[in-house]
Amino acid sequence: MSEGGFAVTAYEPLRFRAASSWMYPHYLTGGKVQGRNAVNCRLILDDCTMSGETDGREMDFQI
């Protein structure tokens, strides 16, 4: 997706596949597009994975 794009996925399945330290903004998530939410202009992702890679931007808050 391009910069500024948004997608949503279910938290519970993903938290078992990814390190808890990756569950913050700017960490990249990959998955299959399951559908879309036209009202909020978001893609709905399924079968997601995370590698710990970030988008390179700094976080707006401290962990």
C-alpha positions as a printed NumPy array, in Angstrom:
array([[  0.   ,   0.   ,   0.   ],
       [  1.067,   3.532,  -0.515],
       [  2.057,   5.862,   2.302],
       [ -0.964,   6.937,   4.281],
       [ -2.956,   3.795,   3.473],
       [ -4.844,   2.043,   6.232],
       [ -5.875,  -1.548,   6.8  ],
       [ -7.444,  -3.402,   9.699],
       [ -7.172,  -6.965,  10.937],
       [ -8.293,  -8.948,  13.948],
       [ -5.911,  -8.395,  16.86 ],
       [ -6.22 , -11.818,  18.536],
       [ -4.956, -14.021,  15.671],
       [ -2.074, -11.647,  14.914],
       [ -0.83 , -11.352,  18.5  ],
       [ -0.015, -15.074,  18.513],
       [  2.062, -14.716,  15.332],
       [  4.027, -11.57 ,  16.183],
       [  6.19 , -10.255,  19.007],
       [  4.274,  -7.984,  21.385],
       [  6.861,  -5.234,  20.792],
       [  5.736,  -5.085,  17.135],
       [  2.104,  -4.263,  17.954],
       [  2.623,  -0.504,  17.676],
       [  2.267,   2.101,  14.92 ],
       [  4.813,   2.033,  12.085],
       [  5.41 ,  -1.737,  12.238],
       [  4.529,  -3.317,   8.896],
       [  1.878,  -6.018,   8.596],
       [  1.38 ,  -8.197,   5.543],
       [ -1.708, -10.211,   4.714],
       [ -4.336, -11.142,   2.165],
       [ -7.039,  -8.626,   1.337],
       [-10.296, -10.119,   2.596],
       [-12.494,  -7.148,   1.801],
       [-12.898,  -3.445,   2.27 ],
       [-14.666,  -1.04 ,   4.563],
       [-15.938,   1.637,   2.201],
       [-17.285,   3.848,   4.993],
       [-13.85 ,   4.225,   6.638],
       [-11.806,   3.732,   3.42 ],
       [ -9.824,   0.791,   4.828],
       [ -8.84 ,  -2.642,   3.586],
       [ -9.646,  -5.653,   5.744],
       [ -6.692,  -8.06 ,   5.949],
       [ -6.675, -11.767,   6.793],
       [ -3.905, -14.32 ,   7.429],
       [ -1.538, -11.561,   8.56 ],
       [  2.138, -11.811,   9.428],
       [  4.729,  -9.4  ,  10.791],
       [  8.512,  -9.448,  10.429],
       [  9.423,  -6.629,  12.809],
       [ 10.197,  -4.308,   9.907],
       [  9.056,  -0.692,  10.236],
       [  8.2  ,   2.037,   7.773],
       [ 11.243,   4.02 ,   8.941],
       [  9.297,   6.871,  10.496],
       [  9.692,   7.788,  14.131],
       [  6.942,   7.005,  16.582],
       [  4.883,   9.872,  17.949],
       [  5.081,   8.452,  21.472],
       [  7.462,   6.537,  23.69 ],
       [  6.985,   2.894,  24.628]])
